[in-house]
Amino acid sequence: MFTRARWFVYGSAATLGATVVVVTRARAMRERLDADGVGRVGATLAADAIEYAGRRLQRSAIRATPTVD
């Protein structure tokens, strides 16, 4: 019987600890969320998308080039 109580206490403590970590990170993210941060993230995503598209074009051009025997 005490085994169940012990696991309940362990689970409650773990849940409480995880909640504290999540709330702390959410507050830190909220503080960093400003116009500059949003613009920086948008620019990074756009640059990654352009780089990905460029790599796809290079790979498709390599596959389309006929081999000379």
Backbone bond lengths (Angstrom), bond angles and torsions (degrees), N, CA, C in turn:
res aa  C-N    CA-C-N  psi(-1)  N-CA   C-N-CA  omega(-1)  CA-C   N-CA-C  phi
1 M - - - 1.444 - - 1.523 111.41 -
2 F 1.313 116.48 -39.70 1.454 119.21 179.12 1.527 111.77 -69.99
3 T 1.319 116.74 -21.70 1.460 120.42 177.54 1.521 110.22 -62.93
4 R 1.329 117.00 -44.62 1.466 120.02 178.56 1.521 111.13 -63.41
5 A 1.301 117.01 -40.83 1.464 121.07 179.21 1.533 110.30 -64.17
6 R 1.332 115.78 -40.69 1.463 119.87 179.23 1.527 110.54 -62.87
7 W 1.341 117.18 -45.46 1.467 120.16 179.95 1.521 111.21 -66.91
8 F 1.325 117.11 -32.47 1.454 120.14 175.50 1.527 110.64 -64.09
9 V 1.319 116.48 -43.47 1.462 120.89 178.77 1.528 109.92 -64.94
10 Y 1.335 117.86 -43.29 1.466 121.03 177.97 1.531 110.63 -60.57
11 G 1.308 117.37 -45.64 1.455 121.65 179.52 1.519 112.18 -63.47
12 S 1.320 116.13 -41.64 1.461 120.03 178.13 1.520 111.13 -64.03
13 A 1.309 117.23 -42.45 1.466 120.87 179.31 1.529 110.82 -65.53
14 A 1.323 117.50 -41.74 1.460 120.78 178.72 1.523 111.19 -64.87
15 T 1.318 117.17 -41.75 1.460 121.02 178.20 1.517 111.15 -64.08
16 L 1.310 117.10 -42.60 1.455 121.51 178.29 1.529 110.50 -62.93
17 G 1.310 116.84 -44.05 1.472 120.79 178.74 1.520 111.84 -63.34
18 A 1.335 117.40 -44.00 1.465 121.01 178.77 1.524 110.94 -63.96
19 T 1.323 116.93 -38.30 1.458 120.69 178.61 1.519 111.04 -63.75
20 V 1.315 116.92 -41.81 1.467 120.64 178.65 1.528 110.18 -62.40
21 V 1.314 117.53 -43.24 1.463 121.05 179.74 1.527 110.84 -63.35
22 V 1.322 117.50 -46.22 1.466 121.51 -178.49 1.532 110.82 -63.71
23 V 1.313 117.27 -44.27 1.469 120.30 -179.25 1.525 110.19 -65.35
24 T 1.316 117.81 -40.16 1.462 120.98 179.22 1.522 111.02 -63.35
25 R 1.326 116.53 -44.40 1.467 119.54 178.63 1.520 111.62 -66.87
26 A 1.307 117.96 -37.74 1.461 120.84 179.11 1.525 110.59 -64.58
27 R 1.311 117.49 -39.78 1.467 120.36 178.07 1.525 110.76 -65.36
28 A 1.328 116.53 -41.47 1.465 119.94 178.69 1.524 110.69 -64.25
29 M 1.330 117.55 -40.51 1.457 120.78 178.72 1.524 110.89 -66.21
30 R 1.301 117.24 -38.45 1.468 120.88 179.60 1.520 110.72 -64.00
31 E 1.319 116.83 -37.88 1.458 120.13 179.53 1.523 111.55 -68.82
32 R 1.319 117.49 -31.78 1.462 121.03 179.91 1.518 112.70 -83.05
33 L 1.311 117.46 -9.73 1.455 121.62 -176.15 1.526 109.31 -82.67
34 D 1.320 116.42 90.88 1.453 121.66 175.97 1.525 107.95 -130.63
35 A 1.308 117.37 -179.44 1.463 121.06 -176.01 1.532 111.86 -61.86
36 D 1.323 116.99 -39.68 1.465 119.77 179.29 1.520 111.43 -65.42
37 G 1.316 116.34 -42.29 1.462 120.17 179.74 1.516 112.01 -64.69
38 V 1.320 116.68 -41.99 1.458 120.55 179.02 1.526 109.81 -64.85
39 G 1.325 117.24 -42.33 1.463 120.88 177.80 1.513 112.24 -63.21
40 R 1.322 116.72 -39.77 1.461 121.20 179.37 1.523 110.72 -64.60
41 V 1.325 116.98 -43.00 1.460 120.77 178.75 1.521 110.15 -65.12
42 G 1.324 117.34 -41.87 1.464 120.69 178.47 1.513 111.91 -62.64
43 A 1.328 117.05 -42.01 1.461 120.78 179.16 1.526 110.93 -65.60
44 T 1.307 117.20 -39.63 1.460 120.89 178.61 1.526 110.85 -64.68
45 L 1.325 116.83 -43.56 1.464 119.85 178.39 1.524 111.31 -63.75
46 A 1.329 116.75 -40.93 1.472 119.80 178.60 1.525 110.71 -64.45
47 A 1.325 117.74 -42.63 1.459 120.89 179.07 1.523 110.90 -63.65
48 D 1.315 117.28 -40.63 1.466 120.40 177.73 1.521 111.17 -64.00
49 A 1.334 117.15 -40.00 1.466 120.33 179.48 1.522 111.08 -66.06
50 I 1.330 117.31 -40.72 1.467 120.62 178.26 1.524 110.25 -65.30
51 E 1.320 117.38 -41.90 1.463 120.83 178.76 1.529 110.91 -63.27
52 Y 1.331 116.54 -41.79 1.463 120.82 178.80 1.529 110.59 -62.99
53 A 1.332 116.29 -43.72 1.468 119.97 179.52 1.525 110.47 -63.78
54 G 1.329 117.40 -40.18 1.461 120.80 178.12 1.512 112.26 -62.49
55 R 1.308 116.79 -42.26 1.474 119.94 178.50 1.520 111.40 -64.79
56 R 1.340 116.45 -40.07 1.466 119.31 178.12 1.517 110.85 -62.98
57 L 1.329 116.78 -41.01 1.466 120.22 178.59 1.527 111.42 -64.56
58 Q 1.327 116.66 -40.87 1.462 119.80 178.18 1.521 110.80 -63.18
59 R 1.308 116.63 -44.05 1.471 119.69 -179.09 1.518 111.29 -66.41
60 S 1.326 117.16 -38.88 1.460 119.17 179.75 1.519 109.75 -69.33
61 A 1.326 119.07 -33.99 1.464 121.41 177.87 1.525 110.74 -68.50
62 I 1.317 116.82 -36.74 1.473 119.98 178.58 1.519 109.74 -66.82
63 R 1.327 118.00 -40.61 1.458 120.67 179.47 1.530 111.91 -70.18
64 A 1.323 117.74 -30.25 1.456 121.35 -177.38 1.516 112.58 -80.16
65 T 1.332 117.94 -17.95 1.459 121.32 -178.37 1.528 108.54 -73.74
66 P 1.329 117.04 124.51 1.470 119.32 179.43 1.528 110.25 -72.29
67 T 1.295 115.62 147.65 1.454 120.85 178.06 1.530 109.44 -87.51
68 V 1.302 115.07 143.45 1.473 120.43 179.59 1.516 107.91 -98.75
69 D 1.324 115.65 126.82 1.475 119.06 -179.90 1.492 111.73 -100.56
